[in-house]
Amino acid sequence: MKFGLKTATNQYSIILNRTEAIRFAINMANEDDIIVIPGLGNDLYIEKDHVKHPYNERTVIHDIIEEKLQNKDKIF
């Protein structure tokens, strides 16, 4: 993905922490934007250093949006 971005534009960010990357995408999205979060699908774990750790992406996304609503941040 990074290779394709380099050929298209130099304006991109690399965020290694998946939760923080999702938070960043949600926070920078505008009303007409589509956020694509590829990779985990239905997996309920994230693997780091060959160790599987529980991780529910749907819960992460829900919690980030709820946090924005509680802080009265505009969502889109």
VEXDO-516227 format. One record per atom (N, C-alpha, C, CB): x, z, y; residue number from 1; residue in three letters; atom name. Coordinates in Angstrom, 1 decimal, always signed. Glycine has a CB too. Layout:
% residues N
<<X; Z; Y>; NUM; "ALA"; "CA">;
...
END
This chain:
% residues 76
<<+0.8; +0.0; -1.2>; 1; "MET"; "N">;
<<+0.0; +0.0; +0.0>; 1; "MET"; "CA">;
<<+0.9; +0.0; +1.3>; 1; "MET"; "C">;
<<-0.9; +1.2; +0.0>; 1; "MET"; "CB">;
<<+1.9; +0.8; +1.2>; 2; "LYS"; "N">;
<<+2.8; +0.9; +2.4>; 2; "LYS"; "CA">;
<<+3.4; -0.5; +2.7>; 2; "LYS"; "C">;
<<+3.9; +1.9; +2.1>; 2; "LYS"; "CB">;
<<+3.8; -1.2; +1.7>; 3; "PHE"; "N">;
<<+4.4; -2.5; +1.9>; 3; "PHE"; "CA">;
<<+3.4; -3.5; +2.6>; 3; "PHE"; "C">;
<<+4.8; -3.2; +0.5>; 3; "PHE"; "CB">;
<<+2.2; -3.5; +2.2>; 4; "GLY"; "N">;
<<+1.2; -4.3; +2.9>; 4; "GLY"; "CA">;
<<+0.9; -3.9; +4.3>; 4; "GLY"; "C">;
<<-0.1; -4.3; +2.1>; 4; "GLY"; "CB">;
<<+1.0; -2.6; +4.6>; 5; "LEU"; "N">;
<<+0.8; -2.1; +5.9>; 5; "LEU"; "CA">;
<<+1.9; -2.6; +6.8>; 5; "LEU"; "C">;
<<+0.6; -0.6; +6.0>; 5; "LEU"; "CB">;
<<+3.2; -2.5; +6.3>; 6; "LYS"; "N">;
<<+4.3; -2.9; +7.1>; 6; "LYS"; "CA">;
<<+4.2; -4.4; +7.5>; 6; "LYS"; "C">;
<<+5.6; -2.7; +6.3>; 6; "LYS"; "CB">;
<<+3.7; -5.2; +6.7>; 7; "THR"; "N">;
<<+3.5; -6.6; +7.0>; 7; "THR"; "CA">;
<<+2.4; -6.9; +8.0>; 7; "THR"; "C">;
<<+3.4; -7.5; +5.8>; 7; "THR"; "CB">;
<<+1.4; -6.0; +8.0>; 8; "ALA"; "N">;
<<+0.2; -6.2; +8.9>; 8; "ALA"; "CA">;
<<+0.4; -5.5; +10.2>; 8; "ALA"; "C">;
<<-1.0; -5.7; +8.2>; 8; "ALA"; "CB">;
<<+1.0; -4.3; +10.2>; 9; "THR"; "N">;
<<+1.1; -3.6; +11.5>; 9; "THR"; "CA">;
<<+2.1; -2.5; +11.3>; 9; "THR"; "C">;
<<-0.3; -2.9; +11.8>; 9; "THR"; "CB">;
<<+2.6; -2.0; +12.4>; 10; "ASN"; "N">;
<<+3.5; -0.8; +12.3>; 10; "ASN"; "CA">;
<<+2.8; +0.5; +12.7>; 10; "ASN"; "C">;
<<+4.7; -1.0; +13.2>; 10; "ASN"; "CB">;
<<+1.5; +0.4; +12.8>; 11; "GLN"; "N">;
<<+0.8; +1.6; +13.2>; 11; "GLN"; "CA">;
<<+0.1; +2.2; +12.0>; 11; "GLN"; "C">;
<<-0.3; +1.2; +14.3>; 11; "GLN"; "CB">;
<<+0.8; +3.1; +11.3>; 12; "TYR"; "N">;
<<+0.2; +3.9; +10.2>; 12; "TYR"; "CA">;
<<+0.9; +5.2; +10.1>; 12; "TYR"; "C">;
<<+0.3; +3.0; +8.9>; 12; "TYR"; "CB">;
<<+0.2; +6.1; +9.4>; 13; "SER"; "N">;
<<+0.8; +7.4; +9.1>; 13; "SER"; "CA">;
<<+0.9; +7.6; +7.6>; 13; "SER"; "C">;
<<-0.1; +8.5; +9.8>; 13; "SER"; "CB">;
<<+1.9; +8.4; +7.2>; 14; "ILE"; "N">;
<<+2.1; +8.8; +5.8>; 14; "ILE"; "CA">;
<<+1.9; +10.3; +5.8>; 14; "ILE"; "C">;
<<+3.5; +8.3; +5.2>; 14; "ILE"; "CB">;
<<+0.9; +10.7; +5.1>; 15; "ILE"; "N">;
<<+0.6; +12.2; +4.9>; 15; "ILE"; "CA">;
<<+0.6; +12.5; +3.4>; 15; "ILE"; "C">;
<<-0.7; +12.6; +5.6>; 15; "ILE"; "CB">;
<<+1.6; +13.2; +3.0>; 16; "LEU"; "N">;
<<+1.8; +13.5; +1.5>; 16; "LEU"; "CA">;
<<+0.7; +14.4; +1.0>; 16; "LEU"; "C">;
<<+3.1; +14.0; +1.3>; 16; "LEU"; "CB">;
<<+0.3; +15.4; +1.8>; 17; "ASN"; "N">;
<<-0.7; +16.3; +1.3>; 17; "ASN"; "CA">;
<<-2.1; +15.6; +1.3>; 17; "ASN"; "C">;
<<-0.7; +17.6; +2.2>; 17; "ASN"; "CB">;
<<-2.7; +15.5; +0.1>; 18; "ARG"; "N">;
<<-3.9; +14.7; +0.0>; 18; "ARG"; "CA">;
<<-5.1; +15.3; +0.9>; 18; "ARG"; "C">;
<<-4.4; +14.6; -1.4>; 18; "ARG"; "CB">;
<<-5.2; +16.6; +0.9>; 19; "THR"; "N">;
<<-6.3; +17.2; +1.7>; 19; "THR"; "CA">;
<<-6.1; +17.0; +3.1>; 19; "THR"; "C">;
<<-6.3; +18.7; +1.4>; 19; "THR"; "CB">;
<<-4.8; +17.1; +3.6>; 20; "GLU"; "N">;
<<-4.6; +16.9; +5.0>; 20; "GLU"; "CA">;
<<-4.7; +15.4; +5.4>; 20; "GLU"; "C">;
<<-3.1; +17.4; +5.4>; 20; "GLU"; "CB">;
<<-4.4; +14.5; +4.5>; 21; "ALA"; "N">;
<<-4.6; +13.1; +4.7>; 21; "ALA"; "CA">;
<<-6.1; +12.8; +4.9>; 21; "ALA"; "C">;
<<-4.0; +12.3; +3.6>; 21; "ALA"; "CB">;
<<-6.9; +13.4; +4.0>; 22; "ILE"; "N">;
<<-8.4; +13.2; +4.1>; 22; "ILE"; "CA">;
<<-8.9; +13.8; +5.4>; 22; "ILE"; "C">;
<<-9.1; +13.9; +2.9>; 22; "ILE"; "CB">;
<<-8.4; +15.0; +5.8>; 23; "ARG"; "N">;
<<-8.8; +15.6; +7.0>; 23; "ARG"; "CA">;
<<-8.5; +14.7; +8.2>; 23; "ARG"; "C">;
<<-8.2; +17.0; +7.2>; 23; "ARG"; "CB">;
<<-7.3; +14.1; +8.2>; 24; "PHE"; "N">;
<<-6.8; +13.2; +9.3>; 24; "PHE"; "CA">;
<<-7.7; +12.0; +9.4>; 24; "PHE"; "C">;
<<-5.3; +12.8; +9.0>; 24; "PHE"; "CB">;
<<-8.0; +11.4; +8.2>; 25; "ALA"; "N">;
<<-8.9; +10.2; +8.2>; 25; "ALA"; "CA">;
<<-10.3; +10.5; +8.8>; 25; "ALA"; "C">;
<<-9.0; +9.6; +6.8>; 25; "ALA"; "CB">;
<<-10.9; +11.6; +8.4>; 26; "ILE"; "N">;
<<-12.2; +12.0; +8.8>; 26; "ILE"; "CA">;
<<-12.1; +12.3; +10.3>; 26; "ILE"; "C">;
<<-12.7; +13.3; +8.1>; 26; "ILE"; "CB">;
<<-11.1; +13.0; +10.8>; 27; "ASN"; "N">;
<<-11.0; +13.3; +12.2>; 27; "ASN"; "CA">;
<<-10.8; +12.1; +13.1>; 27; "ASN"; "C">;
<<-9.9; +14.3; +12.4>; 27; "ASN"; "CB">;
<<-10.1; +11.1; +12.6>; 28; "MET"; "N">;
<<-9.9; +10.0; +13.5>; 28; "MET"; "CA">;
<<-10.9; +8.8; +13.4>; 28; "MET"; "C">;
<<-8.5; +9.4; +13.2>; 28; "MET"; "CB">;
<<-11.8; +9.0; +12.4>; 29; "ALA"; "N">;
<<-12.8; +8.0; +12.2>; 29; "ALA"; "CA">;
<<-13.8; +7.9; +13.4>; 29; "ALA"; "C">;
<<-13.6; +8.2; +10.9>; 29; "ALA"; "CB">;
<<-14.3; +6.7; +13.6>; 30; "ASN"; "N">;
<<-15.3; +6.4; +14.6>; 30; "ASN"; "CA">;
<<-16.6; +6.1; +13.9>; 30; "ASN"; "C">;
<<-15.0; +5.3; +15.6>; 30; "ASN"; "CB">;
<<-17.7; +6.0; +14.6>; 31; "GLU"; "N">;
<<-19.1; +5.9; +14.0>; 31; "GLU"; "CA">;
<<-19.2; +4.7; +13.1>; 31; "GLU"; "C">;
<<-20.1; +5.7; +15.1>; 31; "GLU"; "CB">;
<<-18.5; +3.6; +13.4>; 32; "ASP"; "N">;
<<-18.7; +2.3; +12.6>; 32; "ASP"; "CA">;
<<-17.5; +2.2; +11.6>; 32; "ASP"; "C">;
<<-18.7; +1.1; +13.5>; 32; "ASP"; "CB">;
<<-16.7; +3.2; +11.4>; 33; "ASP"; "N">;
<<-15.6; +3.1; +10.5>; 33; "ASP"; "CA">;
<<-16.0; +3.4; +9.1>; 33; "ASP"; "C">;
<<-14.4; +4.0; +10.9>; 33; "ASP"; "CB">;
<<-15.3; +2.9; +8.2>; 34; "ILE"; "N">;
<<-15.4; +3.2; +6.7>; 34; "ILE"; "CA">;
<<-14.1; +3.8; +6.3>; 34; "ILE"; "C">;
<<-15.8; +1.9; +5.9>; 34; "ILE"; "CB">;
<<-14.2; +5.0; +5.6>; 35; "ILE"; "N">;
<<-13.1; +5.7; +5.1>; 35; "ILE"; "CA">;
<<-13.0; +5.4; +3.6>; 35; "ILE"; "C">;
<<-13.1; +7.2; +5.4>; 35; "ILE"; "CB">;
<<-11.9; +4.8; +3.2>; 36; "VAL"; "N">;
<<-11.7; +4.6; +1.8>; 36; "VAL"; "CA">;
<<-10.6; +5.6; +1.3>; 36; "VAL"; "C">;
<<-11.2; +3.1; +1.5>; 36; "VAL"; "CB">;
<<-11.0; +6.3; +0.2>; 37; "ILE"; "N">;
<<-10.1; +7.3; -0.3>; 37; "ILE"; "CA">;
<<-9.8; +6.9; -1.8>; 37; "ILE"; "C">;
<<-10.7; +8.8; -0.2>; 37; "ILE"; "CB">;
<<-8.8; +6.1; -2.0>; 38; "PRO"; "N">;
<<-8.5; +5.6; -3.3>; 38; "PRO"; "CA">;
<<-7.7; +6.6; -4.2>; 38; "PRO"; "C">;
<<-7.8; +4.3; -3.3>; 38; "PRO"; "CB">;
<<-7.8; +6.4; -5.5>; 39; "GLY"; "N">;
<<-6.8; +7.2; -6.3>; 39; "GLY"; "CA">;
<<-7.4; +8.0; -7.4>; 39; "GLY"; "C">;
<<-6.0; +7.9; -5.5>; 39; "GLY"; "CB">;
<<-8.1; +9.1; -7.0>; 40; "LEU"; "N">;
<<-8.5; +10.1; -8.0>; 40; "LEU"; "CA">;
<<-9.8; +9.7; -8.8>; 40; "LEU"; "C">;
<<-8.7; +11.4; -7.4>; 40; "LEU"; "CB">;
<<-10.7; +9.1; -8.1>; 41; "GLY"; "N">;
<<-12.0; +8.8; -8.8>; 41; "GLY"; "CA">;
<<-12.7; +10.0; -9.2>; 41; "GLY"; "C">;
<<-11.8; +7.9; -9.9>; 41; "GLY"; "CB">;
<<-13.0; +10.1; -10.5>; 42; "ASN"; "N">;
<<-13.8; +11.2; -11.0>; 42; "ASN"; "CA">;
<<-12.9; +12.4; -11.6>; 42; "ASN"; "C">;
<<-14.7; +10.8; -12.1>; 42; "ASN"; "CB">;
<<-11.6; +12.2; -11.4>; 43; "ASP"; "N">;
<<-10.7; +13.2; -11.9>; 43; "ASP"; "CA">;
<<-10.9; +14.5; -11.1>; 43; "ASP"; "C">;
<<-9.2; +12.8; -11.8>; 43; "ASP"; "CB">;
<<-10.8; +15.6; -11.8>; 44; "LEU"; "N">;
<<-11.0; +16.9; -11.2>; 44; "LEU"; "CA">;
<<-9.7; +17.7; -11.1>; 44; "LEU"; "C">;
<<-12.1; +17.8; -11.9>; 44; "LEU"; "CB">;
<<-8.6; +17.0; -11.0>; 45; "TYR"; "N">;
<<-7.3; +17.5; -10.9>; 45; "TYR"; "CA">;
<<-6.4; +16.6; -10.1>; 45; "TYR"; "C">;
<<-6.7; +17.8; -12.3>; 45; "TYR"; "CB">;
<<-5.3; +17.2; -9.6>; 46; "ILE"; "N">;
<<-4.3; +16.4; -8.9>; 46; "ILE"; "CA">;
<<-3.0; +16.8; -9.6>; 46; "ILE"; "C">;
<<-4.3; +16.7; -7.3>; 46; "ILE"; "CB">;
<<-2.2; +15.8; -9.8>; 47; "GLU"; "N">;
<<-0.9; +16.1; -10.6>; 47; "GLU"; "CA">;
<<+0.3; +16.1; -9.6>; 47; "GLU"; "C">;
<<-0.7; +15.0; -11.6>; 47; "GLU"; "CB">;
<<+1.1; +17.2; -9.7>; 48; "LYS"; "N">;
<<+2.3; +17.3; -8.9>; 48; "LYS"; "CA">;
<<+3.4; +17.8; -9.8>; 48; "LYS"; "C">;
<<+2.0; +18.3; -7.7>; 48; "LYS"; "CB">;
<<+4.5; +17.1; -9.9>; 49; "ASP"; "N">;
<<+5.6; +17.5; -10.7>; 49; "ASP"; "CA">;
<<+5.2; +17.6; -12.2>; 49; "ASP"; "C">;
<<+6.2; +18.8; -10.2>; 49; "ASP"; "CB">;
<<+4.4; +16.7; -12.6>; 50; "HIS"; "N">;
<<+3.9; +16.6; -14.0>; 50; "HIS"; "CA">;
<<+3.0; +17.8; -14.4>; 50; "HIS"; "C">;
<<+5.1; +16.5; -14.9>; 50; "HIS"; "CB">;
<<+2.5; +18.5; -13.4>; 51; "VAL"; "N">;
<<+1.6; +19.6; -13.7>; 51; "VAL"; "CA">;
<<+0.2; +19.3; -13.1>; 51; "VAL"; "C">;
<<+2.2; +21.0; -13.1>; 51; "VAL"; "CB">;
<<-0.8; +19.5; -13.8>; 52; "LYS"; "N">;
<<-2.2; +19.2; -13.3>; 52; "LYS"; "CA">;
<<-2.8; +20.4; -12.7>; 52; "LYS"; "C">;
<<-3.1; +18.7; -14.5>; 52; "LYS"; "CB">;
<<-3.2; +20.3; -11.4>; 53; "HIS"; "N">;
<<-3.8; +21.4; -10.7>; 53; "HIS"; "CA">;
<<-5.3; +21.0; -10.4>; 53; "HIS"; "C">;
<<-3.1; +21.6; -9.3>; 53; "HIS"; "CB">;
<<-6.2; +22.0; -10.5>; 54; "PRO"; "N">;
<<-7.6; +21.7; -10.2>; 54; "PRO"; "CA">;
<<-7.8; +21.2; -8.8>; 54; "PRO"; "C">;
<<-8.5; +23.0; -10.4>; 54; "PRO"; "CB">;
<<-8.6; +20.1; -8.6>; 55; "TYR"; "N">;
<<-8.8; +19.5; -7.3>; 55; "TYR"; "CA">;
<<-10.0; +18.7; -7.4>; 55; "TYR"; "C">;
<<-7.6; +18.6; -6.9>; 55; "TYR"; "CB">;
<<-11.0; +19.0; -6.6>; 56; "ASN"; "N">;
<<-12.3; +18.3; -6.5>; 56; "ASN"; "CA">;
<<-12.4; +17.6; -5.2>; 56; "ASN"; "C">;
<<-13.5; +19.2; -6.8>; 56; "ASN"; "CB">;
<<-12.1; +16.3; -5.1>; 57; "GLU"; "N">;
<<-12.1; +15.6; -3.9>; 57; "GLU"; "CA">;
<<-13.5; +15.7; -3.1>; 57; "GLU"; "C">;
<<-11.8; +14.2; -4.1>; 57; "GLU"; "CB">;
<<-14.6; +15.7; -3.9>; 58; "ARG"; "N">;
<<-15.9; +15.7; -3.3>; 58; "ARG"; "CA">;
<<-16.0; +17.1; -2.5>; 58; "ARG"; "C">;
<<-17.0; +15.6; -4.3>; 58; "ARG"; "CB">;
<<-15.6; +18.1; -3.1>; 59; "THR"; "N">;
<<-15.6; +19.4; -2.5>; 59; "THR"; "CA">;
<<-14.8; +19.5; -1.2>; 59; "THR"; "C">;
<<-15.2; +20.6; -3.4>; 59; "THR"; "CB">;
<<-13.6; +18.9; -1.3>; 60; "VAL"; "N">;
<<-12.7; +18.9; -0.2>; 60; "VAL"; "CA">;
<<-13.3; +18.1; +1.0>; 60; "VAL"; "C">;
<<-11.4; +18.2; -0.6>; 60; "VAL"; "CB">;
<<-13.9; +17.0; +0.7>; 61; "ILE"; "N">;
<<-14.6; +16.2; +1.8>; 61; "ILE"; "CA">;
<<-15.7; +17.0; +2.4>; 61; "ILE"; "C">;
<<-15.0; +14.8; +1.2>; 61; "ILE"; "CB">;
<<-16.6; +17.5; +1.5>; 62; "HIS"; "N">;
<<-17.7; +18.3; +2.0>; 62; "HIS"; "CA">;
<<-17.2; +19.5; +2.9>; 62; "HIS"; "C">;
<<-18.5; +18.9; +0.8>; 62; "HIS"; "CB">;
<<-16.2; +20.2; +2.4>; 63; "ASP"; "N">;
<<-15.7; +21.3; +3.2>; 63; "ASP"; "CA">;
<<-15.2; +20.9; +4.6>; 63; "ASP"; "C">;
<<-14.6; +22.1; +2.4>; 63; "ASP"; "CB">;
<<-14.5; +19.8; +4.6>; 64; "ILE"; "N">;
<<-13.9; +19.3; +5.9>; 64; "ILE"; "CA">;
<<-15.0; +19.0; +6.9>; 64; "ILE"; "C">;
<<-13.0; +18.1; +5.7>; 64; "ILE"; "CB">;
<<-16.1; +18.3; +6.4>; 65; "ILE"; "N">;
<<-17.2; +18.0; +7.2>; 65; "ILE"; "CA">;
<<-18.0; +19.2; +7.7>; 65; "ILE"; "C">;
<<-18.1; +17.0; +6.5>; 65; "ILE"; "CB">;
<<-18.2; +20.1; +6.7>; 66; "GLU"; "N">;
<<-18.8; +21.4; +7.1>; 66; "GLU"; "CA">;
<<-18.1; +22.1; +8.2>; 66; "GLU"; "C">;
<<-19.0; +22.3; +5.9>; 66; "GLU"; "CB">;
<<-16.7; +22.2; +8.0>; 67; "GLU"; "N">;
<<-15.9; +22.8; +9.0>; 67; "GLU"; "CA">;
<<-16.1; +22.2; +10.4>; 67; "GLU"; "C">;
<<-14.4; +22.8; +8.6>; 67; "GLU"; "CB">;
<<-16.1; +20.9; +10.4>; 68; "LYS"; "N">;
<<-16.3; +20.2; +11.7>; 68; "LYS"; "CA">;
<<-17.7; +20.5; +12.3>; 68; "LYS"; "C">;
<<-16.2; +18.6; +11.5>; 68; "LYS"; "CB">;
<<-18.7; +20.6; +11.5>; 69; "LEU"; "N">;
<<-20.0; +20.9; +12.0>; 69; "LEU"; "CA">;
<<-20.1; +22.4; +12.5>; 69; "LEU"; "C">;
<<-21.1; +20.8; +10.9>; 69; "LEU"; "CB">;
<<-19.4; +23.3; +11.8>; 70; "GLN"; "N">;
<<-19.4; +24.7; +12.3>; 70; "GLN"; "CA">;
<<-18.7; +24.8; +13.6>; 70; "GLN"; "C">;
<<-18.8; +25.6; +11.2>; 70; "GLN"; "CB">;
<<-17.6; +24.0; +13.8>; 71; "ASN"; "N">;
<<-16.9; +24.1; +15.0>; 71; "ASN"; "CA">;
<<-17.5; +23.2; +16.1>; 71; "ASN"; "C">;
<<-15.4; +23.6; +14.7>; 71; "ASN"; "CB">;
<<-18.7; +22.6; +15.8>; 72; "LYS"; "N">;
<<-19.4; +21.8; +16.7>; 72; "LYS"; "CA">;
<<-18.6; +20.6; +17.1>; 72; "LYS"; "C">;
<<-19.8; +22.6; +17.9>; 72; "LYS"; "CB">;
<<-17.7; +20.1; +16.3>; 73; "ASP"; "N">;
<<-17.0; +18.9; +16.5>; 73; "ASP"; "CA">;
<<-18.0; +17.7; +16.3>; 73; "ASP"; "C">;
<<-15.7; +18.7; +15.6>; 73; "ASP"; "CB">;
<<-17.8; +16.7; +17.1>; 74; "LYS"; "N">;
<<-18.7; +15.5; +16.9>; 74; "LYS"; "CA">;
<<-18.2; +14.8; +15.6>; 74; "LYS"; "C">;
<<-18.6; +14.6; +18.1>; 74; "LYS"; "CB">;
<<-19.2; +14.5; +14.8>; 75; "ILE"; "N">;
<<-18.9; +13.7; +13.6>; 75; "ILE"; "CA">;
<<-19.5; +12.3; +13.9>; 75; "ILE"; "C">;
<<-19.5; +14.3; +12.3>; 75; "ILE"; "CB">;
<<-18.6; +11.4; +14.1>; 76; "PHE"; "N">;
<<-18.9; +10.0; +14.4>; 76; "PHE"; "CA">;
<<-19.7; +10.0; +15.7>; 76; "PHE"; "C">;
<<-19.7; +9.3; +13.3>; 76; "PHE"; "CB">;
END
